[in-house]
Amino acid sequence: MSEEATITIKKDALWKYSTFILLAVIIVGAFVFLTKGENPTNGNIANQPGQQIPSPSARAEVSIDDDPILGNKNAPVTIIEFSDYQCPFCRKFWTETLSQIEKEYIDTGKVKLVYRDFPLDSIHPAATPAAIAAECVRSQYGGDEAYFKYHDKIFEEGNKLDSGSPNGPVTKTVQFGPTELKKWAKELGYNIDSCLDSEKYKSEVQKDLADGTSYGVQGTPAFFVNGQLLSGAQPFNAFKQAIDAELV
């Protein structure tokens, strides 16, 4: 074979190889683009990627309504959380971040957390029953303190179903329903059977959902730090940045 023919064959092989690499890069890039909204570090989202702290111009007037409050009601910074009890990313926030916010800001009187419901029923059928169950506990057994005990219980038991540990890694959506919700309540000394069966507080849960939608919430968890939106299960440092900016 002549030297010229050999060079031609090598060029053809190189061209085919380069074309293959280019196609592979395009395919991988398209996959990343299409799935970026499913990043497990963010949240359960409807066409909404994880967001960082918006500019001050994005500040919204978000009502705490009559929802449960954790912390000093006169705290200078208010975090309003729109959440879903079956959402794994909401559980991730509870597992990894909330305790740090409590220790540094809530327990020191600088921040109060208001919990509002945003059940994504299409993918989380237990979200609304869990929200109703928590409202039943609040109304029957001591207000906000009882509410947050049960709030913690739901996420703790969800984590046990997921990874076998109250503080283990969050890996997936777990399945539970009214039977489990009643059982968990009884383990805390609360009997909510008839209240949950009657769906007594369903309208309250639906009002939270409607309010969240009107404020631009598109997925869970979503937080308003003195009116500024912080979406997804962001790390503690993201909350620290937002809170400290309000405390200046």
Buried (B, 14 or more C-beta within 10 A) or exposed (E): EEEEEEEEEEEEEEEEEEEEEEEEEEEEEEEEEEEEBEBEEBBBBEEBBBBEBBEEEEBBEBEBEEBBBBBBEEBEBBBBBBBBBBBBBBBBBBBBBBEBBBEBBBEEEBBBBBBBBBBBBEEBBBBBBBBBBBBBBBBBBEEBEBBBBBBBBBBBBBBBBBBEEBEEEBEEBBEBEBEBBBEBBEEEEBBBBEBBEEEBBBEBBBBBBEBBEEBBBBBBBBBBBBBBBBBBBBEBEBBBBBBEBBEE
